[in-house]
Amino acid sequence: MKVTTNTLRHNFAIWVMGRKPGWFQPQRYMYRCLRCKWSFVINDERRGSVRVAADTPGMTAEEESRRIATFTDGPCPGYEYEAEALPENVLPLRPNNRNSRSARDARAV
């Protein structure tokens, strides 16, 4: 069973790619996830556009749209894990994914 409440975002390294020739062209950036190795090009066609940099030669339109949907909020496929594999004493880092505090947690503070 996959955990859906602990979805984690991509961890990007960002490269500046320069501007296309012409007046008022936006600065282009390459975002590459350090975990899943997916790449995205920002501002390539116009300001605010996101494009998938194909890492496989025959990438389909469905695969591109699936990857773009994970760009801002995730989940990163490098973070996929089974619910049984999580130890009980590990707390999620994001506050919105944490359970409410219990009496045991209050004593620890």
Secondary structure, 3 states (H helix, E strand, C coil): CECCCCCCCCCEEEEEEEECCCCCCCEEEEEEECCCCCEEEECCCCCCCEEEECCCCCCCHHHHHHHHHCCCCCCCHHHCCEHHHCCCCCCCCCHHHCCCCCHHHHHHC
